[in-house]
């Protein structure tokens, strides 16, 4: 059962607090090199802001020009940077080299240390993921915040595996599996699932995540759509066809739209119709994002526009 928040907060305070890294994506392609604000958690916060959700980010960025660019980028979507998130030093970066099909290979220049602050209140949703949950010393602070919060608000998690920054596969899986019981919703890509659980079918990987305590496990599969699983049902949602400029930020747009849908779902829990709406809405967000360069998620107006859903219907398996 997914939890709702129990901490009262003034109406103007954020509905979602995102905890994790913000960095600059340096994108190299045959056309040249450009820089975009990025980092999976920052992208999720920005995506939520674009969807009209009151969002805040707890992160660690430098007091340099790149840090200022990230703060301005987030502010343009209405995202609040929580106190303590700007620290002396330089801002982390990730160099993304684009292949001919628009896919990206990343090389990172990052250190991660979360500021010694905690949110003053609990939002409706607390989201975290990516490098921030694996890289010491900041990962321990993220885990501590989840331990303090997970019984009082909904927690969503996207591991967004970056093997180049992790230790052994066994160590990374242990960290992941220690965090899952502190969460309600886990979203990961098929590549993440296959790296964490080599040889295990995606449906079985989702079942394992549910067995660790999550109420909803979501596995995205690119052009093959996505799998949404609860202890009662597994639902396969087809992808929406889109011309791909690049795939940067697509998974983060999916995650932001998934949180947006969870906030809007009302009192119907995770009934099959709710799962279908969640999956289709998130797939639309990803399809919009991949057709334009960089981590450029949709606005709420774009998301709610009448995009073609394709002829395929979702396929459900009741457990």
C-alpha positions in Angstrom: 0.0 0.0 0.0 1.4 3.4 -1.0 1.5 5.9 1.8 0.2 9.5 1.7 1.9 12.3 3.6 0.9 13.1 7.1 2.9 16.2 7.8 0.9 19.4 7.5 2.6 22.1 5.5 1.5 25.6 4.3 -0.1 25.6 0.9 2.8 27.4 -0.8 5.4 24.8 0.3 6.6 22.2 -2.2 4.5 19.1 -2.8 7.7 17.2 -3.8 11.2 17.4 -2.5 13.9 15.9 -4.7 17.2 14.9 -3.1 20.2 14.2 -5.3 22.9 15.5 -7.6 22.7 18.5 -10.0 25.4 18.8 -12.6 26.2 20.1 -16.1 25.8 17.8 -19.1 28.5 18.5 -21.6 27.1 17.0 -24.8 29.5 16.1 -27.6 28.1 15.2 -31.0 29.3 15.6 -34.6 27.7 19.0 -34.6 29.9 20.2 -31.8 29.8 20.6 -28.0 27.0 22.2 -25.9 26.3 22.4 -22.2 22.9 21.7 -20.5 22.0 21.7 -16.8 21.4 18.0 -15.8 21.8 15.3 -13.3 18.9 12.8 -12.9 17.4 14.2 -9.7 17.7 17.8 -10.9 16.1 16.8 -14.2 13.2 15.2 -12.3 12.7 18.3 -10.2 12.8 20.5 -13.3 10.3 18.1 -15.0 8.0 18.4 -12.1 8.1 22.1 -12.2 7.3 22.1 -15.9 4.3 20.0 -15.1 3.0 22.6 -12.6 4.0 20.7 -9.5 5.5 22.7 -6.6 9.0 21.1 -6.3 12.2 21.8 -4.4 15.7 20.3 -4.8 18.2 19.5 -2.0 21.5 19.1 -3.8 25.2 20.2 -3.8 26.4 22.6 -6.5 29.4 24.9 -6.6 29.5 28.7 -6.3 30.7 28.9 -10.0 29.1 29.9 -13.3 27.9 26.4 -13.9 26.2 26.3 -10.4 24.5 29.7 -11.2 23.3 28.3 -14.5 21.8 25.3 -12.8 20.0 27.5 -10.3 18.6 29.8 -13.0 17.5 26.7 -15.0 15.6 25.3 -12.0 14.1 28.6 -11.1 12.8 29.0 -14.6 10.5 26.1 -13.9 9.6 27.3 -10.5 11.8 24.8 -8.7 13.2 26.0 -5.3 16.8 25.2 -4.4 16.7 24.3 -0.7 19.1 26.2 1.7 22.6 24.7 1.9 22.6 23.4 -1.7 25.2 25.9 -3.0 28.7 25.3 -1.5 32.2 26.6 -2.2 33.9 24.9 -5.1 33.1 23.8 -8.6 30.0 22.2 -10.0 30.1 18.5 -11.1 29.8 17.6 -14.8 28.9 14.7 -17.0 30.2 14.5 -20.6 27.7 12.8 -22.8 28.9 11.5 -26.2 26.1 10.9 -28.6 25.9 8.0 -31.0 24.2 8.0 -34.4 21.0 6.7 -32.9 20.8 9.5 -30.3 21.9 7.3 -27.3 24.5 8.7 -25.0 27.6 7.4 -23.3 28.6 9.3 -20.1 31.9 10.2 -18.4 31.6 11.9 -15.0 33.6 14.4 -13.0 31.7 14.5 -9.7 32.0 14.4 -6.0 28.9 14.0 -3.9 28.5 15.3 -0.3 25.1 16.3 0.8 24.9 19.5 2.9 24.2 18.9 6.6 20.6 20.1 6.4 17.3 18.4 6.3 13.9 19.6 5.0 11.9 21.5 7.6 8.8 19.6 6.7 7.7 16.5 4.9 6.2 16.9 1.5 3.6 14.7 -0.2 6.4 12.9 -2.1 10.1 12.6 -1.4 12.1 11.5 -4.5 15.7 10.4 -4.8 18.0 8.4 -7.0 20.9 8.0 -9.3 24.5 8.8 -8.2 23.3 10.4 -5.0 22.2 7.1 -3.5 25.5 5.2 -4.3 28.4 7.6 -4.1 30.0 8.2 -0.7 30.0 10.2 1.4 26.7 11.8 0.4 24.9 8.5 -0.1 24.9 7.8 3.6 23.1 11.2 4.2 20.5 10.3 1.6 19.8 7.0 3.3 19.5 8.7 6.7 16.9 11.1 5.3 14.9 8.2 3.8 15.0 6.4 7.2 13.7 9.5 8.9 10.9 10.2 6.3 9.6 7.0 4.7 6.9 6.2 7.2 5.5 9.7 6.9 5.4 10.5 3.2 5.5 8.7 -0.2 9.1 7.9 -1.3 10.0 7.4 -5.0 13.3 6.1 -6.2 15.1 5.7 -9.5 18.6 4.1 -9.2 19.6 5.3 -12.7 22.6 3.0 -12.6 26.0 4.5 -13.7 28.4 1.5 -13.7 31.5 3.8 -14.2 30.9 5.4 -10.8 30.0 2.3 -8.8 32.0 -0.4 -7.1 31.3 -4.0 -7.8 27.9 -5.1 -9.0 27.4 -7.0 -5.8 28.1 -3.9 -3.7 25.8 -1.7 -5.8 23.0 -4.2 -5.6 23.4 -4.4 -1.8 23.1 -0.6 -1.6 20.0 -0.7 -3.8 18.3 -3.5 -1.9 18.9 -1.7 1.4 17.1 1.4 0.1 14.1 -0.3 -1.6 12.4 -1.1 1.8 12.5 2.6 2.5 10.6 3.4 -0.6 7.1 3.1 -2.1 7.8 3.4 -5.8 10.9 2.2 -7.6 11.4 3.1 -11.3 14.3 1.7 -13.3 15.2 1.1 -16.9 15.6 -2.4 -18.4 19.4 -1.8 -18.5 19.4 -1.0 -14.8 17.4 -4.1 -14.0 19.6 -6.3 -16.2 22.8 -4.8 -14.6 21.4 -5.4 -11.1 20.0 -8.8 -11.8 21.8 -10.4 -14.7 19.8 -13.0 -16.5 16.6 -12.4 -14.5 13.5 -11.7 -16.6 12.2 -8.1 -16.1 9.0 -9.4 -14.6 11.0 -11.4 -12.0 13.2 -8.4 -11.3 10.1 -6.3 -10.6 8.7 -9.0 -8.4 12.0 -9.1 -6.4 11.7 -5.3 -5.9 8.1 -5.7 -4.7 9.2 -8.5 -2.4 11.7 -6.1 -0.8 8.8 -3.8 0.2 8.0 -1.4 -2.6 4.3 -1.0 -3.5 4.9 -0.3 -7.2 7.8 -1.3 -9.4 8.2 0.3 -12.9 10.6 -0.9 -15.5 11.0 1.2 -18.6 12.0 -0.6 -21.9 12.6 2.2 -24.4 10.7 1.6 -27.6 9.3 -1.6 -26.1 7.2 0.4 -23.6 7.1 -0.1 -19.8 6.1 -2.6 -17.2 4.2 -1.4 -14.1 3.9 -4.1 -11.4 2.2 -4.3 -8.0 1.8 -7.4 -5.8 -1.6 -7.9 -7.5 -1.0 -7.1 -11.2 1.6 -6.7 -13.9 0.7 -4.2 -16.7 2.6 -3.7 -19.9 2.2 -0.3 -21.5 3.2 0.2 -25.1 5.6 3.0 -26.0 4.5 6.0 -28.1 6.4 6.3 -31.4 8.6 9.4 -31.6 11.4 10.6 -33.9 14.4 10.6 -31.7 16.8 13.6 -31.4 18.5 12.1 -28.4 17.6 10.1 -25.3 19.0 12.5 -22.7 16.6 13.0 -19.8 13.9 10.7 -21.2 13.9 8.5 -18.1 13.8 11.5 -15.9 10.8 12.9 -17.8 9.1 9.6 -17.4 9.8 9.7 -13.6 8.6 13.3 -13.2 5.4 12.4 -15.1 5.0 9.3 -13.0 5.1 11.4 -9.8 2.8 13.9 -11.3 0.3 11.1 -12.0 0.7 9.7 -8.5 -0.2 13.1 -7.0 -3.2 13.3 -9.3 -4.6 9.8 -8.9 -7.1 10.5 -6.2 -8.3 7.8 -3.9 -8.3 4.8 -6.4 -4.9 3.5 -5.1 -3.2 1.3 -7.8 -6.2 -0.2 -9.5 -5.5 -1.4 -13.1 -7.1 1.7 -14.6 -4.8 3.9 -12.4 -1.7 2.0 -13.5 -2.7 2.4 -17.1 -3.1 6.1 -16.8 0.2 6.4 -14.9 2.0 4.4 -17.6 0.5 6.2 -20.6 1.1 9.6 -19.1 4.7 8.9 -18.3 5.3 7.4 -21.7 3.9 10.5 -23.3 6.4 12.6 -21.3 9.3 10.5 -22.5 8.1 10.6 -26.1 8.0 14.4 -26.1 11.4 14.6 -24.5 13.3 12.3 -26.9 12.2 14.3 -30.0 14.1 17.4 -28.9 17.7 17.8 -27.8 18.8 17.6 -24.2 16.8 17.1 -21.0 13.9 19.2 -22.2 10.7 17.8 -20.6 7.2 18.7 -21.5 5.0 21.4 -20.0 1.7 20.3 -18.5 0.0 21.7 -21.5 2.1 19.6 -23.9 1.6 16.5 -21.7 -2.2 16.8 -21.7 -2.5 17.6 -25.4 -4.0 14.9 -27.5 -0.9 12.9 -28.4 -1.4 9.7 -30.4 -1.3 6.7 -28.1 -0.9 4.1 -30.9 -3.1 1.2 -31.6 -1.6 -1.2 -29.1 -3.5 -1.8 -25.9 -1.9 -2.5 -22.5 -1.5 -6.1 -21.6 -2.2 -7.1 -18.0 -1.3 -10.2 -16.0 -3.1 -10.6 -12.6 -0.9 -12.2 -10.0 
